[in-house]
Amino acid sequence: MKPTPLLEIDDLSVDFRSSQGAVNVINHINLQIGAGEIVCLVGESGSGKTITSLSIMRLIEQDGGKITHGDMKLNGLSLAGLSQREINELRGKRVAMIFQEPMTALDPIFTIGSQIVEVIVQHERISKQGAREKAVGLLRRVGIPEPEIRMGQYPYELSGGMRQRAMIAMALACGPELLIADEPTTALDVTIQAQILSLLRELKDEFGMSILLITHDLGIAAEMADRVVVMYAGKIVEQSPVRQLFENPAHPYTQGLLHAIVTLDNVRGLKLYTIKGSIPSLTALPTGCRFHPRCPYATDRCLQEDPPLTQLHGREVACWNAERIDHLAAEYFGDTAAPPIVVEAAGDAEKTAQKLIEVRNVKKYFPVRGGGFLGRGRTFIKAVDDVSFDIRRGETFGLVGESGCGKSTLGRVLLQLEKATAGSIDFEGKDLVKAGAADWKASRRDMQIVFQDPYGSINPRWKVGDIIGEPLWVHESLRGAEKRAKVESVMELVGLNPAWYNRLPHEFSGGQRQRIGIARAIALNPKFILADEAVSALDVSVQSQIVNLMQDLQRQLKLTYLFIGHGLNIVRYISDRIGVMYLGKLVEIAPTDELFRHPAHHYTKALLSAIPVPDPNRKRTFVPLEGEMPSPAKPPSGCRFHTRCPAATDLCRQAQPELAQIGPGHYAACHYPL
């Protein structure tokens, strides 16, 4: 007899109120999670993953959502039929949730300890002192150092990794049967991500709970899941055991997601596969199969009839072509998946011959308020501390490292969005640090930036044509028809329809908004572009589109990039050389392939070992870094990495290693390079 599942979602539909009336966001989904099982829910933004999790917690009603059909049962208990008082008693005790962004989920005006104690006291018969002791134990269990001190700190005083650990401790406070983790590692560095995922696996076994893990990173799904459920536009299109899904995906959408993943196996110089188009608006869904406008195998039947989720060889799939998908995939992906990029030999010679930017001994210190008595002995955050490197004309220089290492600050100093405390930045023979206002404005048109958050970096009240055209107005005094013609040509270049000239930013998807940011950056035909985490917030399918676009533009416009990122697979694919930063210093620089094959610094090795592998048959060997990155206001003596380095000696604690050449184009700052 088949055991009763812990969670059973039966034919669930959810609607939300809108100005256009009720919008169906979840459409008749069925999902089960067994005791002790990890189920990963994957799909692009807008597919319904988070709404599904919030429906289980019954949190949708606070935002105008309503369960219109079906039920959810936890060990046979109907969640849809519970009153608000009853569901409040259940939340945190039997079902708990880890949210994507702990800084917004944690209350900023209460200490970490008081928030965990509140959950324990609410659900258990225990004194406040007993709850406090339990909270300290939970913080210690999730790997937070000095938990007694952290209990009295506020969320803003903790790093991103520690805030996420505190959120996990709170979720585990009452020993839930089901833990829902909604993108728990999206905003974290690869090292912290690996630590959190390892912790979740340990806690699952220790507490005997089930996990519903929501992610758009299929590498995480391959590593964590027992089963994978794929959602698209509010419907489940495939669910399968993890190995079966990765080895033999049965839905065209699943195939597309898997082919769009950038891995260490991707050949640099071949275009990335992309799923054409974007996920449809739930207010204007296509007829028939919702995926058919983007599907390479769509037939007339797909355009007219919506396929049901049916059993097929031990899995469930909603596709009319599922039985012959292998044959169709072999034909399609064998011929058209990745046309080669043509790279001119002269371009490579140019990259090695000319330096566009020379950075020498650059420092950027930020004074700490209240540091020192009457301003004496002031404390500084040494965000960038004596950094030197070159960027060659026409190349992409990648910059990686954990959050807080100084990557973004260094990029902003290069563009003089932050003034350097010391050092020089030579751009085509001009020192930007010493340049006057007139010289700087002349250089500004040649140096542009693409931000991580395209929506937050553009004026939401401006039309797209004005956003892209502003640099043309400022630097070239273009107006009217002349400006519009130039803007429309730039829009066409980045894959935007010129007819969208008068639309507002909120009318575009995330990928389209990033294209708007890129169009604005290239409008003046610059020589250098800083891409600061330009694809980090995008779905895997959209990431591939933007990376392909950036490489196409680089060749057409002869651009030079500084590409900052924490997704090491993407940085490897797009970069010619890579610099690794740690606590304000460059610790390694090398040609891309050399860095990934033969990392010389122990920190680089740890970063590379933390990259998730999108293959359940190839588990990574993760070398966890001890502790957190020290404060840049009080960096350790000697090598700054010695507090976390497995090979540290007394020499490392006393003497700071200099960046020295250890091979052709390969530099490392380590007393004992690998």
JOFENNOR-V582936 format. One record per residue. N is the residue number from 0. RES is the residue in three letters. PSI is psi as a letter, one per 20 degrees, with the letter a starting at -180 (* if undefined). Layout:
N:RES:PSI, N:RES:PSI
This chain:
0:MET:p, 1:LYS:p, 2:PRO:q, 3:THR:p, 4:PRO:q, 5:LEU:g, 6:LEU:p, 7:GLU:o, 8:ILE:p, 9:ASP:o, 10:ASP:l, 11:LEU:p, 12:SER:q, 13:VAL:p, 14:ASP:q, 15:PHE:q, 16:ARG:q, 17:SER:r, 18:SER:i, 19:GLN:j, 20:GLY:a, 21:ALA:p, 22:VAL:p, 23:ASN:o, 24:VAL:h, 25:ILE:p, 26:ASN:n, 27:HIS:l, 28:ILE:q, 29:ASN:p, 30:LEU:p, 31:GLN:q, 32:ILE:p, 33:GLY:r, 34:ALA:p, 35:GLY:j, 36:GLU:q, 37:ILE:o, 38:VAL:p, 39:CYS:p, 40:LEU:o, 41:VAL:r, 42:GLY:r, 43:GLU:r, 44:SER:p, 45:GLY:j, 46:SER:i, 47:GLY:j, 48:LYS:g, 49:THR:h, 50:ILE:h, 51:THR:g, 52:SER:g, 53:LEU:h, 54:SER:g, 55:ILE:g, 56:MET:i, 57:ARG:l, 58:LEU:i, 59:ILE:h, 60:GLU:h, 61:GLN:i, 62:ASP:k, 63:GLY:j, 64:GLY:q, 65:LYS:p, 66:ILE:o, 67:THR:i, 68:HIS:q, 69:GLY:a, 70:ASP:r, 71:MET:p, 72:LYS:p, 73:LEU:o, 74:ASN:l, 75:GLY:i, 76:LEU:p, 77:SER:o, 78:LEU:h, 79:ALA:h, 80:GLY:i, 81:LEU:q, 82:SER:r, 83:GLN:h, 84:ARG:g, 85:GLU:h, 86:ILE:h, 87:ASN:h, 88:GLU:h, 89:LEU:h, 90:ARG:p, 91:GLY:h, 92:LYS:g, 93:ARG:h, 94:VAL:p, 95:ALA:r, 96:MET:p, 97:ILE:p, 98:PHE:r, 99:GLN:g, 100:GLU:n, 101:PRO:h, 102:MET:h, 103:THR:h, 104:ALA:h, 105:LEU:q, 106:ASP:p, 107:PRO:i, 108:ILE:i, 109:PHE:q, 110:THR:r, 111:ILE:g, 112:GLY:g, 113:SER:h, 114:GLN:h, 115:ILE:g, 116:VAL:h, 117:GLU:g, 118:VAL:g, 119:ILE:g, 120:VAL:h, 121:GLN:h, 122:HIS:i, 123:GLU:q, 124:ARG:n, 125:ILE:q, 126:SER:r, 127:LYS:h, 128:GLN:g, 129:GLY:g, 130:ALA:h, 131:ARG:g, 132:GLU:h, 133:LYS:h, 134:ALA:g, 135:VAL:g, 136:GLY:h, 137:LEU:g, 138:LEU:h, 139:ARG:h, 140:ARG:h, 141:VAL:j, 142:GLY:k, 143:ILE:p, 144:PRO:q, 145:GLU:l, 146:PRO:h, 147:GLU:h, 148:ILE:g, 149:ARG:h, 150:MET:h, 151:GLY:j, 152:GLN:q, 153:TYR:q, 154:PRO:h, 155:TYR:i, 156:GLU:i, 157:LEU:q, 158:SER:r, 159:GLY:g, 160:GLY:g, 161:MET:h, 162:ARG:g, 163:GLN:h, 164:ARG:h, 165:ALA:h, 166:MET:h, 167:ILE:g, 168:ALA:g, 169:MET:g, 170:ALA:h, 171:LEU:i, 172:ALA:h, 173:CYS:k, 174:GLY:m, 175:PRO:q, 176:GLU:h, 177:LEU:p, 178:LEU:p, 179:ILE:p, 180:ALA:o, 181:ASP:o, 182:GLU:l, 183:PRO:i, 184:THR:j, 185:THR:g, 186:ALA:j, 187:LEU:q, 188:ASP:r, 189:VAL:h, 190:THR:g, 191:ILE:h, 192:GLN:g, 193:ALA:h, 194:GLN:g, 195:ILE:g, 196:LEU:g, 197:SER:g, 198:LEU:g, 199:LEU:g, 200:ARG:g, 201:GLU:g, 202:LEU:h, 203:LYS:g, 204:ASP:h, 205:GLU:g, 206:PHE:i, 207:GLY:k, 208:MET:r, 209:SER:q, 210:ILE:p, 211:LEU:o, 212:LEU:o, 213:ILE:p, 214:THR:q, 215:HIS:j, 216:ASP:o, 217:LEU:i, 218:GLY:g, 219:ILE:g, 220:ALA:g, 221:ALA:h, 222:GLU:h, 223:MET:h, 224:ALA:q, 225:ASP:g, 226:ARG:q, 227:VAL:p, 228:VAL:p, 229:VAL:p, 230:MET:q, 231:TYR:p, 232:ALA:l, 233:GLY:j, 234:LYS:q, 235:ILE:p, 236:VAL:i, 237:GLU:q, 238:GLN:p, 239:SER:q, 240:PRO:q, 241:VAL:g, 242:ARG:g, 243:GLN:h, 244:LEU:g, 245:PHE:h, 246:GLU:h, 247:ASN:m, 248:PRO:q, 249:ALA:i, 250:HIS:p, 251:PRO:h, 252:TYR:g, 253:THR:g, 254:GLN:g, 255:GLY:g, 256:LEU:g, 257:LEU:h, 258:HIS:h, 259:ALA:i, 260:ILE:p, 261:VAL:p, 262:THR:r, 263:LEU:i, 264:ASP:i, 265:ASN:p, 266:VAL:o, 267:ARG:p, 268:GLY:i, 269:LEU:p, 270:LYS:q, 271:LEU:q, 272:TYR:q, 273:THR:q, 274:ILE:p, 275:LYS:q, 276:GLY:a, 277:SER:r, 278:ILE:p, 279:PRO:q, 280:SER:p, 281:LEU:i, 282:THR:i, 283:ALA:m, 284:LEU:q, 285:PRO:r, 286:THR:r, 287:GLY:b, 288:CYS:p, 289:ARG:i, 290:PHE:i, 291:HIS:h, 292:PRO:i, 293:ARG:i, 294:CYS:p, 295:PRO:i, 296:TYR:j, 297:ALA:p, 298:THR:r, 299:ASP:h, 300:ARG:h, 301:CYS:h, 302:LEU:h, 303:GLN:h, 304:GLU:p, 305:ASP:o, 306:PRO:p, 307:PRO:r, 308:LEU:o, 309:THR:q, 310:GLN:p, 311:LEU:o, 312:HIS:l, 313:GLY:j, 314:ARG:r, 315:GLU:p, 316:VAL:q, 317:ALA:n, 318:CYS:p, 319:TRP:h, 320:ASN:j, 321:ALA:h, 322:GLU:h, 323:ARG:k, 324:ILE:h, 325:ASP:g, 326:HIS:g, 327:LEU:g, 328:ALA:g, 329:ALA:h, 330:GLU:g, 331:TYR:g, 332:PHE:h, 333:GLY:h, 334:ASP:h, 335:THR:j, 336:ALA:g, 337:ALA:m, 338:PRO:q, 339:PRO:q, 340:ILE:p, 341:VAL:o, 342:VAL:p, 343:GLU:p, 344:ALA:h, 345:ALA:h, 346:GLY:g, 347:ASP:h, 348:ALA:h, 349:GLU:h, 350:LYS:h, 351:THR:i, 352:ALA:h, 353:GLN:p, 354:LYS:p, 355:LEU:g, 356:ILE:p, 357:GLU:o, 358:VAL:p, 359:ARG:o, 360:ASN:k, 361:VAL:p, 362:LYS:q, 363:LYS:o, 364:TYR:p, 365:PHE:p, 366:PRO:q, 367:VAL:p, 368:ARG:p, 369:GLY:j, 370:GLY:o, 371:GLY:q, 372:PHE:p, 373:LEU:k, 374:GLY:i, 375:ARG:q, 376:GLY:l, 377:ARG:q, 378:THR:q, 379:PHE:q, 380:ILE:o, 381:LYS:m, 382:ALA:g, 383:VAL:p, 384:ASP:n, 385:ASP:m, 386:VAL:p, 387:SER:p, 388:PHE:r, 389:ASP:q, 390:ILE:p, 391:ARG:q, 392:ARG:p, 393:GLY:i, 394:GLU:r, 395:THR:o, 396:PHE:o, 397:GLY:q, 398:LEU:p, 399:VAL:r, 400:GLY:r, 401:GLU:r, 402:SER:p, 403:GLY:j, 404:CYS:i, 405:GLY:j, 406:LYS:g, 407:SER:h, 408:THR:g, 409:LEU:g, 410:GLY:g, 411:ARG:h, 412:VAL:h, 413:LEU:h, 414:LEU:j, 415:GLN:k, 416:LEU:h, 417:GLU:p, 418:LYS:p, 419:ALA:q, 420:THR:h, 421:ALA:r, 422:GLY:a, 423:SER:q, 424:ILE:o, 425:ASP:o, 426:PHE:o, 427:GLU:l, 428:GLY:i, 429:LYS:p, 430:ASP:o, 431:LEU:h, 432:VAL:h, 433:LYS:i, 434:ALA:q, 435:GLY:r, 436:ALA:g, 437:ALA:g, 438:ASP:h, 439:TRP:h, 440:LYS:h, 441:ALA:h, 442:SER:h, 443:ARG:h, 444:ARG:h, 445:ASP:i, 446:MET:o, 447:GLN:r, 448:ILE:q, 449:VAL:p, 450:PHE:r, 451:GLN:g, 452:ASP:n, 453:PRO:h, 454:TYR:h, 455:GLY:i, 456:SER:j, 457:ILE:q, 458:ASN:o, 459:PRO:i, 460:ARG:i, 461:TRP:q, 462:LYS:q, 463:VAL:g, 464:GLY:h, 465:ASP:h, 466:ILE:g, 467:ILE:h, 468:GLY:i, 469:GLU:g, 470:PRO:h, 471:LEU:h, 472:TRP:g, 473:VAL:g, 474:HIS:h, 475:GLU:j, 476:SER:k, 477:LEU:p, 478:ARG:r, 479:GLY:c, 480:ALA:h, 481:GLU:g, 482:LYS:g, 483:ARG:g, 484:ALA:g, 485:LYS:g, 486:VAL:g, 487:GLU:h, 488:SER:h, 489:VAL:h, 490:MET:g, 491:GLU:h, 492:LEU:h, 493:VAL:j, 494:GLY:k, 495:LEU:q, 496:ASN:p, 497:PRO:h, 498:ALA:i, 499:TRP:j, 500:TYR:g, 501:ASN:j, 502:ARG:q, 503:LEU:q, 504:PRO:h, 505:HIS:i, 506:GLU:j, 507:PHE:q, 508:SER:r, 509:GLY:g, 510:GLY:h, 511:GLN:h, 512:ARG:h, 513:GLN:h, 514:ARG:h, 515:ILE:g, 516:GLY:h, 517:ILE:g, 518:ALA:g, 519:ARG:h, 520:ALA:h, 521:ILE:i, 522:ALA:h, 523:LEU:j, 524:ASN:m, 525:PRO:r, 526:LYS:h, 527:PHE:p, 528:ILE:p, 529:LEU:o, 530:ALA:n, 531:ASP:n, 532:GLU:l, 533:ALA:i, 534:VAL:j, 535:SER:h, 536:ALA:j, 537:LEU:q, 538:ASP:q, 539:VAL:h, 540:SER:h, 541:VAL:h, 542:GLN:g, 543:SER:h, 544:GLN:g, 545:ILE:h, 546:VAL:g, 547:ASN:g, 548:LEU:g, 549:MET:h, 550:GLN:h, 551:ASP:g, 552:LEU:h, 553:GLN:g, 554:ARG:g, 555:GLN:g, 556:LEU:j, 557:LYS:l, 558:LEU:q, 559:THR:p, 560:TYR:q, 561:LEU:o, 562:PHE:o, 563:ILE:p, 564:GLY:r, 565:HIS:i, 566:GLY:n, 567:LEU:h, 568:ASN:g, 569:ILE:g, 570:VAL:g, 571:ARG:g, 572:TYR:h, 573:ILE:i, 574:SER:q, 575:ASP:g, 576:ARG:q, 577:ILE:p, 578:GLY:p, 579:VAL:p, 580:MET:q, 581:TYR:p, 582:LEU:l, 583:GLY:i, 584:LYS:q, 585:LEU:p, 586:VAL:i, 587:GLU:q, 588:ILE:p, 589:ALA:q, 590:PRO:q, 591:THR:g, 592:ASP:h, 593:GLU:g, 594:LEU:g, 595:PHE:h, 596:ARG:h, 597:HIS:m, 598:PRO:p, 599:ALA:h, 600:HIS:q, 601:HIS:h, 602:TYR:g, 603:THR:g, 604:LYS:g, 605:ALA:g, 606:LEU:g, 607:LEU:h, 608:SER:i, 609:ALA:i, 610:ILE:p, 611:PRO:q, 612:VAL:p, 613:PRO:l, 614:ASP:o, 615:PRO:i, 616:ASN:i, 617:ARG:n, 618:LYS:p, 619:ARG:q, 620:THR:n, 621:PHE:p, 622:VAL:n, 623:PRO:p, 624:LEU:p, 625:GLU:p, 626:GLY:a, 627:GLU:r, 628:MET:p, 629:PRO:r, 630:SER:p, 631:PRO:i, 632:ALA:h, 633:LYS:m, 634:PRO:q, 635:PRO:q, 636:SER:r, 637:GLY:c, 638:CYS:p, 639:ARG:i, 640:PHE:i, 641:HIS:h, 642:THR:i, 643:ARG:j, 644:CYS:p, 645:PRO:i, 646:ALA:j, 647:ALA:q, 648:THR:a, 649:ASP:h, 650:LEU:g, 651:CYS:h, 652:ARG:h, 653:GLN:h, 654:ALA:p, 655:GLN:p, 656:PRO:q, 657:GLU:q, 658:LEU:o, 659:ALA:q, 660:GLN:p, 661:ILE:i, 662:GLY:r, 663:PRO:o, 664:GLY:j, 665:HIS:p, 666:TYR:q, 667:ALA:q, 668:ALA:n, 669:CYS:p, 670:HIS:h, 671:TYR:m, 672:PRO:q, 673:LEU:*
